[in-house]
Amino acid sequence: MNLKLQIKGETMRSLMVLVFLSAGGVCGAAENVKNWEFKAAEVNTIQVETDSGEIKLAVAEGPAVKAELTGEYDAEKCALTAEAKGGKLLLKAEGKKRALWGNYDCKAGFSVTAPAGKKLFLKSGAGNVEAGAFTAGAEVAAGAGNLKLGGLSGTLKLSSGAGSLSGTVYSEDLKSITGAGSVDLAWLKAPKAGKASITTGAGSINLVFPAATKLNIQQTTGVGSFESEIANDAAAPFKLKATTGAGSIRIKKSN
């Protein structure tokens, strides 16, 4: 009788250990995924900042702005901010201060969906940044990451230190600067007036405009060539300034 009770006791303890370990595994995985939801009507601008994590913004019409933590999140190294206040949604993942010197490298990023009419302020130190067809303008910057745009429009300020810039846009007020990366941008429709200034230190510039576009072109190449399928029109109301230190400049007509 005592032997049977002992066996049953050992069996129960083993089962309890298995259940505990299983639950611990699930909790551990869940800690790396965080989600937030905010009322879209209370958000006018979306500001996202990361150390080296990726940032992705996609358009999704509806009553909510949804955000998900992505990348490598370590609670001991990363400090998170996710709050909406005064019309601005702030999402931030930054490295905590070390005990002796400097900060930890936080590799967490964000994936966000929101209605198109939100203005964007996106900044990553070493991560890639993607932005969809938002219409209220944007400031997008990456230290060493690539910028990829999918139909972004409005007043645009774009910069990358060591990454490339590519995608589709519509803007009559655009400024972009890349240090060591190329620029490949296509306008979704012909700009009627305004300006675009595109500068690269050591990368090529490739631009595509609808065939009906009229351009007042100012171009400067240090070590590189210039070609344009669109004739320069000094009287055109849209001014394009393209400057590269060590790359070519190409302007083409879209099909």
N, C-alpha and C positions, 0 to 999 in steps of 0.2 A: 504493500500500500504506500509506504513512504517512498519507494523507488518510483512508482507511478506518478506521485505528486511532484517528485524532483524533476522527472522527465518533462512533465507538463509545465513546470515552472521555467525550466530552461528553454522550452519551446516558445513560451509566451515572451520571455525576455528577448529571444532572437527575433521574433516577429516585431517587437517594439523597436529594436535597433534598426531593422530594415525599413520600417515606416519612417523613423526619424531621419535616416540617411536619404530616403527618397524625397521627403519633404524639404530637407536642406538643399538638395540639388535643384528642385524647382524654384525655391526662394532665391538661390544664388543666380540662376538664369534671369529671373524676373528683375533683379536689381539693375541689370544692364539695359533695361527698357523703361523709359519714362514717357508719359504722354500728358499733354495739356490741351485744354479746349477753352476758347474765349469767345465772347459774343462779338460777331463781326461788326455790328452796329456801333460798338464802343471802341473800335480800333480804326484809326486813320492812317497810321504809319507803322511799319514793321521794321524793327532794328534787330539784326542778328550779328553776333560777334563770336568768333572762336579763335583759339590759339592755332591749332593745326587740324582741326576737324572740318569735314566738308559741310557746305551749306547748300541746301536745295529748296527752292521756292517754286511751287506750282499753283496754277490757278484752279480753283474749285468754287463755283458759286454756291451760296447757301448761307445759313444764319450763323455759321461758326468759322473761326480760324483755328485750325488744328496743328499742333506741333508735336513732333516725336524726337526724342534723343537718339542719335545714331553714333556710329563709330565706337571707339574704345573708351568707355566711361569707368573711371576709378574714383570712388568716393573719397579716397585718401589724398588724391592728387588734384581733383577737379572741384571747382566751386561753380555752382549753377545759379542762374537767375532766370526766372520766368514769371513776368508780371505785366499786367496791363494797367496803365495809369495815365490819366490826362489825354486819352486818345492815342497813346503810343504803347505798342507791345514791345517789350524788351526781352530777348532771349540771348543769354550769354553763358559761355562755357570757358572758364579761364583757369589757369594753373594756380593752385594755392601756394603760398609762400613756404619755402623750405625753412627748416629750423636754423640753419647757419647762413645760407646765402641763396639769392635768386628764387625763382619759382619753379614748380614742377611743370612738365610739358603735358598739357591736357589735350588728349586726342579725340575728345567727344565733339560731335557735330549735331546739326539739326536738319530735319526735313519738315517743311511747313506747307500747308495748303490754305489758301485764302481767296476771297473774291478779288477780281481783277483790279478794282479801283483803289488799291492800297499803295501808298508810296513806300519804297524800299530803301533801307540803309543796311548794306551787307558788307561785312569785313571779316576776312580770315587771314591769319598770319602765314600759314603754310598749307592751307587746304584749298581744294577746288571749290568754285562757287557756280551754281546754276540758277538761273532765274527765267521763269516762263513769261507768258503774255500779259504782264501787268501793265496798266495804262497810265498811272499817275506819276511816272518818273522814278528815277532810282540813282543811288550812289553805290557803286559796287567796287570793292577793292580786295586784292589778294597780294600778300607779300611774295610768295613763291608758288602760288597755285594758278591754275587756268580758270578763265572766265568763259562760261558758255551761256548764251542768251537765246531764248526761244520766243521771239515776237515781242520783246520788251519795247515799250514806247513811252514818249514824254521826254522831259528834260533828263539827259543821261550824263553822268560823270563816272568814267570807268578807268581803273588803273590796276596794273599788275607789275610787280618788280621783276620777276623771273619767269612768268608764265605767259601763255598765249591768250588771245581774245578772239572768240568766234561766235557765229550765230546770226540770227535775223533780228532786225530792229525797225522801228519807225521813229525818227526823231528829227526835229528841225532845230534842235539845240543839243549838240553832242560834243563831248570832250573826252578823249581817251589818251592815256599815256601808258606805254609798256617799256620796260627797261631792256629785257633780253628775249622778248617773245614776239611772235608775229600777230598780225591783225587780219582776220578774215570776216568781214561783215557784209551782209546783204540787206538793203532797204526793201521793205515789203511793198511800199508804194512810193511814188515820186514825191520828194519834198517840194513844197510850193515856194517856201522862203525860209530864211534862217541861216544856220551855220553848223559846220562840223569841223572840229580840229582833231587830227589823229597824228600822234607822235610815237615813234619807236626808236629805241637806242640802237639795237642790233637785230632787228627783225623786219621782215617784208610786210607790205601793206597791200591787201587784196580787197577791193571794194566792188560791189555789184549794185547797180541801180536799174530801175525800169527804163525801157528804151526812151520814153518820153521826157526823161529828166533833163533839165538844163542846169549846168554847173559852171560856176565861176571858180576855176581851179588855180590854187597856188600850191606848188609842189617843190620840195627840196630833198635831194638825195646826196648823201656824202659819198658812199661807195655803192652804187647801184644804178639801175636804169628806170626809166619811166615810160609807161604805155597807157593809152586811154582810148577806148572805143567811143567815148562821148567827147565831142569837141568842146574846147574851152570857150565859154561865152562870158565875156567880161561884164555884160549887162544882166546876167542871170541873178535872180534874187536869192538864190541859195549859194553860199560861199563854202567851198571845201578847201581846207588847208591840210596837206599831207606832208609830213616830215619824217625822214628816216636817216639815221646815221650810217648804217651799213646794211641796207636792204633795198630791194626793188619796190616800185609802186605800180600796181596794176588796177585799172578801172575798167570794168566790163558792163555790158548791157545784159539784163536778165532775159531769159527766153520768153 
